[in-house]
Amino acid sequence: MFKEIVTERLRLRKIKLSDAKSMFLYAANKETTRYMGWQTHNSIEETNEYLKSIMPLYKTKKYYDWAIELKENGKMIGTCGFVNVQTNKEFAEIGYIIHQDYHKKGYGTEAVQSLIEFGFKTLRLTKIYARIYKENKISIRLAKKCGFTLEVQPEHPLTKDHICSGALSYSIKNAE
Ligand SMILES: CC(C)(COP(=O)(O)OP(=O)(O)OC[C@H]1O[C@@H](n2cnc3c(N)ncnc32)[C@H](O)[C@@H]1OP(=O)(O)O)[C@@H](O)C(=O)NCCC(=O)NCCS
């Protein structure tokens, strides 16, 4: 079910082992990774290990994590994808991260909008949700821009020690 997605400026493709160098550039950045559900990478070996760990997951055909590549020059600038895909309940959690040098250019919005379309049309999800720390105003802005609304009673609580006071759950439902 995994497939490459092409948008106006982006190519969303399978993540490769050779993405380590590009990924490390943002995965090692404390600010960029502050609100992620994983720890900042301390060495490129950590990035390599992470990449090795996800390669077999693609073979399950139930792994939905894309490298975000710029069409114009082939640069890998981030990743986006679905975690906790519950095909029986037809919902999934979305996640995204983009290299700090490429923020505020609309790439996040473009990637997330294309994943929403993939999630609803191809995976036939009825709901996509994002757990976003209250402090992560930019991610909240992006989610709202893409049509996500705040869930009154969050179904999926989350905390990250010392850093964040708790996550809000934003979701979007398939209108069809
Ligand atoms: C969240 C993230 C992916 C957004 O990516 P992006 O490519 O910069 O997003 P966009 O350019 O599409 O911008 C989306 C909105 O956020 C705003 N925005 C983006 N970066 C901003 C910044 N540094 N300061 C203020 N607003 C910002 C944009 O202006 C836009 O809003 P607008 O259209 O109303 O003006 C990026 O900031 C990131 O990688 N953050 C770190 C990882 C992260 O927190 N992931 C989410 C975990 S829940």
The ligand as a Gaussian input file, in Angstrom:
#p B3LYP/6-31G(d) Opt

LIG

0 1
 C        6.166000      21.833000      12.116000
 C        7.020000      21.934000      10.853000
 C        7.075000      20.592000      10.133000
 C        6.401000      22.987000       9.929000
 O        7.077000      22.919000       8.671000
 P        7.118000      24.142000       7.669000
 O        7.550000      23.601000       6.356000
 O        7.887000      25.260000       8.240000
 O        5.569000      24.532000       7.591000
 P        4.883000      25.587000       6.608000
 O        5.930000      26.406000       5.919000
 O        3.933000      24.848000       5.748000
 O        4.139000      26.536000       7.619000
 C        2.947000      26.186000       8.294000
 C        2.515000      27.409000       9.096000
 O        3.434000      27.604000      10.176000
 C        4.028000      28.901000      10.078000
 N        5.428000      28.784000      10.474000
 C        6.343000      27.883000      10.026000
 N        7.523000      28.115000      10.630000
 C        7.363000      29.177000      11.435000
 C        8.213000      29.887000      12.309000
 N        9.480000      29.538000      12.470000
 N        7.678000      30.918000      13.000000
 C        6.385000      31.287000      12.858000
 N        5.518000      30.630000      12.045000
 C        6.013000      29.604000      11.353000
 C        3.891000      29.291000       8.631000
 O        3.954000      30.673000       8.458000
 C        2.542000      28.687000       8.272000
 O        1.474000      29.459000       8.739000
 P        0.730000      30.569000       7.799000
 O        0.538000      29.940000       6.461000
 O       -0.537000      30.823000       8.538000
 O        1.642000      31.732000       7.734000
 C        8.461000      22.417000      11.207000
 O        8.370000      23.597000      11.939000
 C        9.260000      21.394000      11.978000
 O        9.903000      20.507000      11.411000
 N        9.238000      21.519000      13.325000
 C       10.020000      20.618000      14.165000
 C        9.439000      19.221000      14.242000
 C        8.033000      19.226000      14.841000
 O        7.774000      19.910000      15.811000
 N        7.159000      18.388000      14.264000
 C        5.787000      18.274000      14.708000
 C        5.658000      17.380000      15.889000
 S        3.934000      17.317000      16.405000

